[in-house]
Amino acid sequence: MNPNIPDYSYYAVPCLSSPDYDIIKVRSYDYLYELPTYSCSKMFDIQSIPYAVFESPDPLFLNWSRPVCRDCEATGKHCRLKNDSWILYDTECYSSKPEGPVPKLRVAGEVLGPLLAVLLAIASYRIYSSTKLKKESDMKIEQFLVDYKGLKPTRYLYADIKNITDNFSEKLGEGGYGTVYKGKLSNDVFVAIKVLNNSKGNGEEFINEVGTIGKIHHVNVVRLVGYCADGFRRALVYEFLPNDSLQKFISSEKGRCLLGWERLHHIAVDLAKGIEYLHQGCEQRILHFDIKSNNVLLDDNYNPKISDFGLAKLCSKEQSIVSMTAARGTIGYIALEVFSRNFGNVSYKSDVYSFGMLLLEMVGGLKKNDTGGQDKSQVYFPEWIYNKLDQGEEIAIQIEKEGDDKIVRKLMIVGLWCIQWYPVERPSMKVVIQMLESEEIPSMPSNPFTSTNGTNTAATTRGRITRSELEVISESE
């Protein structure tokens, strides 16, 4: 302490000081260098303290007694003045926790809490499972594409797909697995782009398409130009075929007339060659499982090309039986053994059946409107047409040129050979091509629509199918 400075000239302020430092008060006219320490600095000025405070016996000792809140604070509550009290500084204690319904809410929380936890756990598990499956699907596709690089269809980014389609401005069609848009490459080549619906399947259709159609090159199989696998967005880029699908032409008499029977015969032969190539011309046998008029596209010269390999399966050429966990294909074209193993094993003969139904559709549709007075719901068109041919009766088909009737008859008979109920009784596609290209009309096959005792099989369940099942099978998608 400096003896030259009066004792009252500075004081440590106890409530603001600590063991490490002191906060002291000095008079405004005192000099800091006169203090007993050199590491102090001025904090702030206090202008409103009366001088008498500094002359008091206990200077700067401040206290107050009202309102009294220490009792409330001692119990963990808060203190406030009573608004309606006439007593000055009259206080009351209050709690910051809500009163009243709190116990009820606590009980509700105790009951609903575990239930909510269970629901959250279930939701979290579903999200986790969905995310896990999605990641596994993406990894499966990426691994496939790594293995596939040597085959080299172009891989596009999703931004490229948007640019090629002019932001998806021209829609060509839509199906269960995606939407098809028209696009144009930089070299003015037109393409058809199928943007896959990512809510369907687990990537199997994408891999089937790229893994089968990308490996083969045949004049009667649509060409895969490229693909997109950009995150969850997937698309397939095909060559563009301007004349749409075969279904557009054979769905009406006018459309069939527009093509003509010679052209329809040519289309049938080329399709048979395309399917034969899938069955025998590739390293592995490719079973399409969805041969139908919608999946036959026509180029600018009306040459057919098989498309949509999303349901295809690959197997070795030595493998005669294919295992399947569920039926695949389009109702009306699906072979009977795909529905029930009572008819035989699933094999490449299942594509033969679908092709036979397509031939009959090319002739006149899968249903016949002119049923000779019978209820048409009871007439299965292949059965009706077999009976007409077997009995030598005329079939009302529009014929324009000499020789067209021979083509029509050939298409019908070959179709009936292909749709024999048991796979072993159907010809291979190689034999089908021979029958279609032969100058002679093939002989009639055995009647698959009657049992061994000659009764109508549609009315019996003798190891085959009922009438209602026939109607379901004959309905096209």
C-alpha positions in Angstrom: 0.0 0.0 0.0 1.3 3.5 -0.8 1.4 5.5 2.4 0.9 8.7 0.4 -2.6 7.7 -0.7 -5.4 8.0 1.8 -7.1 4.8 2.8 -10.4 5.9 1.5 -9.1 6.8 -2.0 -9.5 3.2 -3.3 -11.3 0.1 -2.2 -11.6 -3.4 -3.6 -15.1 -4.3 -4.6 -15.7 -7.7 -3.0 -18.7 -8.8 -5.0 -16.8 -8.2 -8.3 -13.3 -9.3 -7.3 -11.9 -12.8 -7.3 -8.9 -14.7 -5.9 -7.0 -13.9 -9.1 -7.7 -10.2 -9.4 -9.3 -7.3 -7.6 -11.7 -4.7 -9.0 -11.2 -1.5 -7.2 -12.9 1.8 -7.1 -11.1 5.1 -7.2 -12.1 8.7 -7.3 -12.3 10.3 -10.7 -9.6 12.8 -9.9 -7.1 10.1 -8.6 -4.3 8.9 -10.9 -4.0 5.3 -11.8 -0.2 5.3 -11.5 -0.6 6.1 -7.8 -2.2 2.7 -7.3 -0.1 -0.1 -5.7 -0.2 -2.2 -8.9 0.7 -1.4 -12.5 -1.4 -4.0 -14.3 -4.7 -2.3 -13.8 -6.8 -0.5 -16.4 -9.9 1.6 -16.2 -13.2 -0.2 -16.8 -16.0 2.4 -16.5 -17.1 5.6 -14.8 -19.9 5.7 -12.3 -21.4 9.2 -12.1 -24.5 8.8 -9.9 -23.1 7.6 -6.6 -23.4 10.3 -3.9 -20.3 11.5 -2.3 -21.6 10.5 1.1 -21.3 6.9 0.2 -17.6 7.2 0.0 -17.5 8.9 3.5 -19.6 6.2 5.1 -18.0 3.7 7.5 -18.7 0.9 5.2 -18.3 2.5 1.8 -19.8 0.8 -1.3 -21.7 -1.8 0.7 -25.1 -2.0 -1.0 -28.0 -4.1 0.1 -31.8 -4.2 -0.2 -34.5 -6.0 1.7 -37.6 -5.6 -0.5 -39.1 -7.3 -2.2 -37.9 -10.5 -0.4 -37.4 -13.4 -3.0 -34.8 -15.5 -1.2 -37.5 -17.8 0.2 -38.9 -18.5 -3.2 -35.5 -19.1 -4.7 -34.6 -21.4 -1.8 -37.5 -23.8 -2.9 -36.5 -23.7 -6.6 -39.3 -21.4 -7.6 -39.4 -17.9 -9.0 -40.6 -14.7 -7.4 -42.9 -11.9 -8.7 -44.9 -9.0 -7.4 -48.6 -9.6 -6.9 -50.5 -7.6 -9.3 -53.7 -7.2 -7.2 -52.0 -6.7 -3.8 -52.4 -3.3 -1.9 -49.2 -4.0 0.1 -46.1 -2.5 -1.3 -43.5 -5.0 -2.5 -45.9 -7.9 -1.7 -44.5 -11.0 -3.6 -45.6 -14.5 -4.6 -43.7 -17.6 -5.6 -44.5 -19.4 -8.9 -43.1 -22.4 -10.7 -42.0 -22.3 -14.4 -43.4 -25.8 -14.9 -47.0 -26.0 -16.2 -49.7 -27.2 -13.8 -53.1 -28.8 -14.3 -52.9 -31.3 -17.2 -49.3 -32.2 -16.7 -50.0 -35.4 -14.7 -52.4 -36.6 -17.4 -49.9 -35.8 -20.1 -47.3 -37.7 -18.2 -49.5 -40.7 -18.0 -50.3 -40.4 -21.8 -46.6 -40.1 -22.5 -45.9 -43.2 -20.5 -48.5 -45.2 -22.4 -47.9 -43.7 -25.9 -44.2 -43.4 -25.6 -43.3 -47.1 -26.1 -45.9 -47.4 -28.8 -44.5 -44.4 -30.6 -41.0 -45.9 -30.2 -42.2 -49.1 -31.8 -43.8 -47.3 -34.7 -40.7 -45.2 -35.2 -38.6 -48.4 -35.1 -40.8 -50.0 -37.8 -40.7 -46.9 -40.0 -36.9 -46.7 -39.6 -36.5 -50.4 -40.4 -38.7 -50.0 -43.6 -36.7 -47.0 -44.7 -33.5 -48.8 -43.9 -34.6 -51.9 -45.8 -35.8 -49.9 -48.8 -32.5 -47.9 -48.8 -30.6 -51.2 -48.5 -32.4 -52.8 -51.4 -32.0 -49.7 -53.5 -28.2 -49.6 -52.8 -27.9 -53.3 -53.5 -29.8 -52.8 -56.8 -27.6 -49.9 -57.7 -24.4 -51.9 -56.9 -25.7 -54.8 -58.9 -26.3 -52.6 -61.9 -22.9 -50.8 -61.5 -21.1 -54.2 -61.3 -22.9 -55.4 -64.3 -22.0 -52.3 -66.3 -18.3 -52.7 -65.3 -18.4 -56.2 -66.7 -20.3 -55.0 -69.8 -17.8 -52.3 -70.8 -16.2 -54.3 -73.5 -19.5 -54.5 -75.5 -19.6 -50.7 -75.7 -23.0 -49.3 -76.3 -22.7 -45.6 -75.3 -23.3 -44.7 -71.7 -25.1 -41.4 -71.3 -25.6 -39.1 -68.3 -29.2 -38.1 -67.4 -28.4 -34.6 -68.5 -27.5 -36.0 -72.0 -30.9 -37.9 -72.1 -32.8 -34.7 -71.3 -30.8 -32.9 -74.1 -31.3 -35.7 -76.6 -35.1 -35.7 -76.0 -35.4 -31.9 -75.9 -36.4 -32.2 -72.2 -38.8 -35.1 -73.0 -40.9 -33.0 -75.3 -42.2 -35.8 -77.7 -43.7 -38.9 -76.0 -44.0 -42.0 -78.2 -45.7 -44.4 -75.7 -46.0 -45.6 -72.2 -45.9 -49.0 -70.5 -45.7 -50.7 -67.2 -41.9 -50.3 -67.0 -41.4 -46.8 -68.4 -42.2 -44.1 -70.9 -40.7 -43.9 -74.4 -39.7 -40.5 -75.9 -38.3 -39.6 -79.3 -34.9 -38.1 -79.4 -32.2 -36.9 -81.8 -28.4 -37.4 -81.5 -26.0 -34.8 -82.6 -25.5 -36.4 -86.0 -29.2 -36.1 -86.7 -29.9 -39.8 -86.0 -33.2 -40.3 -84.4 -33.6 -42.6 -81.4 -36.3 -43.9 -79.1 -35.5 -43.5 -75.4 -37.3 -45.6 -72.8 -37.0 -43.9 -69.4 -37.5 -46.7 -66.8 -39.9 -46.4 -64.0 -37.7 -46.7 -60.9 -40.6 -47.8 -58.7 -40.7 -51.1 -60.6 -38.6 -54.1 -60.0 -35.0 -54.1 -58.6 -33.0 -53.3 -61.7 -33.6 -56.8 -63.3 -35.4 -55.3 -66.4 -32.5 -52.9 -67.0 -29.9 -55.6 -66.8 -32.0 -57.9 -69.0 -32.3 -55.3 -71.7 -28.7 -54.2 -71.7 -27.3 -57.7 -71.1 -29.3 -59.3 -73.9 -30.1 -56.8 -76.6 -26.7 -55.1 -76.2 -24.8 -58.3 -77.0 -26.6 -59.2 -80.2 -26.8 -57.8 -83.7 -29.5 -59.1 -86.0 -31.5 -57.4 -88.7 -34.7 -58.4 -87.0 -33.8 -57.4 -83.4 -34.0 -53.7 -82.5 -30.5 -52.2 -81.9 -29.5 -50.8 -78.5 -27.6 -47.5 -79.1 -26.9 -46.7 -75.5 -28.1 -46.6 -71.9 -28.2 -44.3 -68.9 -27.5 -45.4 -65.3 -27.1 -42.1 -63.5 -27.9 -42.6 -59.8 -31.5 -43.8 -59.6 -32.3 -42.6 -63.1 -32.1 -45.3 -65.8 -32.9 -45.2 -69.5 -32.4 -47.3 -72.6 -31.6 -45.7 -76.0 -32.8 -47.6 -79.1 -32.7 -47.0 -82.8 -35.8 -45.2 -83.9 -38.3 -47.1 -86.0 -40.7 -44.7 -87.7 -43.7 -47.1 -88.4 -44.5 -47.8 -84.8 -45.5 -51.3 -83.8 -47.1 -54.2 -85.7 -50.1 -54.0 -83.4 -51.1 -50.6 -85.0 -51.6 -52.3 -88.3 -53.2 -55.7 -87.4 -55.7 -54.3 -84.9 -58.1 -53.5 -87.8 -59.0 -54.8 -91.2 -58.0 -51.4 -92.7 -54.5 -51.7 -91.2 -54.0 -55.3 -92.5 -55.2 -54.1 -96.0 -52.7 -51.3 -95.8 -49.8 -53.7 -95.3 -51.2 -56.5 -97.6 -50.9 -60.2 -97.1 -47.5 -60.5 -98.9 -46.0 -58.0 -96.6 -47.6 -59.7 -93.5 -46.2 -63.0 -94.7 -42.8 -61.4 -95.1 -43.1 -59.9 -91.5 -44.0 -63.4 -90.2 -41.0 -65.0 -91.8 -38.6 -62.3 -90.6 -40.0 -62.5 -87.1 -39.5 -66.3 -87.0 -35.9 -65.8 -88.1 -35.3 -63.2 -85.4 -36.7 -65.6 -82.7 -34.7 -68.5 -84.1 -31.6 -66.3 -83.8 -32.4 -65.7 -80.2 -32.8 -69.4 -79.5 -29.9 -70.8 -81.5 -27.7 -68.0 -82.9 -26.3 -66.5 -79.8 -23.7 -67.8 -77.4 -26.5 -68.3 -74.8 -30.1 -69.1 -75.7 -32.3 -66.0 -75.1 -35.9 -66.7 -74.2 -37.9 -63.5 -74.8 -41.1 -64.4 -72.9 -43.0 -61.4 -74.2 -43.5 -62.0 -78.0 -46.5 -59.9 -79.0 -47.6 -57.4 -81.6 -46.8 -54.4 -79.4 -43.2 -55.6 -79.1 -42.7 -55.9 -82.9 -41.5 -52.6 -84.3 -41.5 -51.7 -88.0 -38.7 -49.7 -89.8 -39.3 -47.4 -92.7 -39.5 -50.3 -95.1 -41.9 -52.3 -92.7 -39.2 -54.7 -91.8 -39.9 -56.1 -88.3 -37.6 -55.9 -85.3 -38.2 -57.6 -82.0 -38.0 -55.2 -79.0 -38.5 -55.1 -75.2 -36.3 -57.7 -73.6 -37.2 -56.7 -70.0 -38.6 -60.2 -69.3 -36.0 -62.2 -71.1 -34.0 -65.1 -69.6 -30.7 -66.5 -70.7 -29.8 -70.1 -70.6 -27.3 -72.5 -72.2 -28.3 -74.1 -75.5 -28.1 -77.5 -73.8 -30.6 -76.5 -71.1 -34.0 -77.7 -72.2 -35.9 -76.6 -69.0 -36.0 -73.1 -67.5 -36.9 -72.6 -63.8 -39.3 -69.8 -63.1 -40.7 -68.5 -59.8 -43.7 -66.7 -61.4 -45.5 -66.4 -64.7 -44.1 -63.7 -67.0 -45.5 -62.3 -70.2 -48.7 -60.8 -71.5 -52.1 -62.5 -71.0 -53.3 -63.9 -74.3 -49.7 -64.8 -75.5 -48.4 -66.7 -72.5 -47.9 -70.4 -73.1 -50.0 -72.7 -70.9 -47.0 -74.3 -69.2 -46.0 -70.9 -67.8 -49.2 -70.9 -65.9 -49.3 -74.6 -64.9 -46.6 -77.3 -65.1 -49.4 -79.8 -65.8 -48.8 -78.9 -69.5 -45.0 -79.4 -69.4 -41.8 -77.6 -68.6 -41.1 -74.0 -69.5 -38.6 -73.8 -72.3 -37.9 -72.0 -75.6 -41.1 -73.6 -76.8 -42.9 -71.0 -74.7 -41.8 -68.4 -77.2 -43.1 -70.6 -80.0 -46.5 -70.5 -78.5 -46.5 -66.7 -78.2 -45.4 -66.5 -81.9 -48.3 -68.8 -82.9 -50.8 -66.5 -81.1 -49.2 -63.6 -82.9 -49.7 -65.3 -86.3 -53.4 -65.8 -85.5 -53.7 -62.2 -84.4 -52.2 -61.1 -87.7 -54.9 -63.1 -89.6 -57.9 -61.8 -87.8 -57.4 -61.0 -84.1 -57.6 -63.2 -81.0 -61.4 -63.0 -81.0 -63.8 -63.6 -83.8 -66.9 -61.3 -84.1 -68.7 -63.4 -86.7 -69.5 -66.5 -84.6 -72.4 -67.9 -86.6 -75.0 -67.0 -84.0 -73.1 -68.4 -81.0 -72.4 -66.3 -77.9 -68.9 -65.0 -78.8 -67.9 -65.1 -75.1 -68.1 -68.9 -75.5 -65.9 -69.0 -78.6 -62.1 -69.2 -78.3 -60.8 -67.9 -81.6 -58.0 -70.5 -82.1 -60.6 -73.2 -81.5 -63.1 -71.6 -83.9 -60.5 -71.2 -86.6 -59.3 -74.8 -86.2 -62.9 -76.1 -86.6 -63.4 -74.0 -89.8 -60.2 -75.2 -91.4 -60.7 -78.8 -90.3 -64.2 -78.9 -91.8 -63.1 -77.1 -95.0 -65.3 -74.1 -94.5 -64.5 -70.7 -95.8 -63.2 -68.0 -93.4 -64.4 -64.5 -94.1 -61.0 -62.8 -94.7 -60.6 -60.0 -97.1 -58.5 -61.2 -100.1 -57.3 -58.7 -102.7 -54.8 -60.6 -104.8 -54.7 -64.1 -106.2 -52.6 -66.3 -104.0 -53.4 -64.3 -100.8 -55.8 -67.0 -99.7 -52.9 -69.4 -99.7 -50.8 -67.1 -97.5 -53.7 -66.6 -95.0 -54.3 -70.4 -94.8 -50.6 -71.0 -94.2 -50.4 -68.4 -91.5 -53.3 -69.9 -89.7 -52.1 -73.5 -89.9 -48.6 -72.6 -88.8 -50.1 -70.6 -85.9 -52.2 -73.7 -84.9 -49.0 -75.8 -84.9 -47.3 -73.3 -82.6 -50.1 -73.2 -80.1 -50.3 -76.9 -79.3 -51.0 -77.1 -75.7 -48.1 -79.4 -74.8 -44.6 -78.0 -75.6 -43.4 -81.3 -77.0 -46.0 -81.1 -79.8 -44.9 -77.7 -81.0 -42.3 -77.3 -83.7 -39.0 -75.5 -83.2 -38.6 -72.0 -84.8 -36.4 -73.6 -87.4 -39.2 -75.9 -88.5 -41.6 -72.9 -88.3 -39.4 -71.0 -90.8 -39.4 -74.0 -93.1 -43.2 -74.2 -93.0 -43.6 -70.5 -93.7 -41.1 -70.4 -96.6 -42.4 -73.6 -98.2 -44.4 -73.4 -101.4 -46.7 -76.0 -99.9 -49.3 -75.4 -97.3 -48.5 -77.6 -94.2 -50.8 -80.3 -93.0 -53.2 -79.6 -90.2 -51.9 -80.4 -86.7 -53.9 -82.5 -84.2 -56.7 -80.8 -82.5 -55.5 -79.5 -79.1 -59.0 -78.4 -78.2 -60.5 -81.9 -77.7 -59.8 -84.7 -75.4 -59.0 -88.2 -76.5 -62.7 -89.2 -76.5 -63.5 -86.3 -78.8 -65.4 -84.1 -76.3 -64.8 -80.4 -76.1 -61.9 -79.9 -73.8 -63.2 -76.4 -72.9 -66.0 -78.1 -71.1 -63.8 -80.5 -69.1 -61.0 -80.2 -66.6 -59.2 -83.3 -67.8 -55.7 -82.2 -66.9 -56.1 -79.0 -69.0 -58.0 -75.8 -68.4 -61.6 -74.7 -68.0 -63.6 -72.5 -70.3 -63.2 -69.5 -68.0 -59.5 -70.1 -68.0 -59.5 -70.2 -71.8 -61.3 -66.9 -71.9 -58.7 -65.3 -69.5 -55.8 -66.7 -71.6 -57.4 -65.4 -74.8 -57.7 -61.8 -73.5 -54.8 -59.7 -74.8 -53.4 -57.0 -72.5 
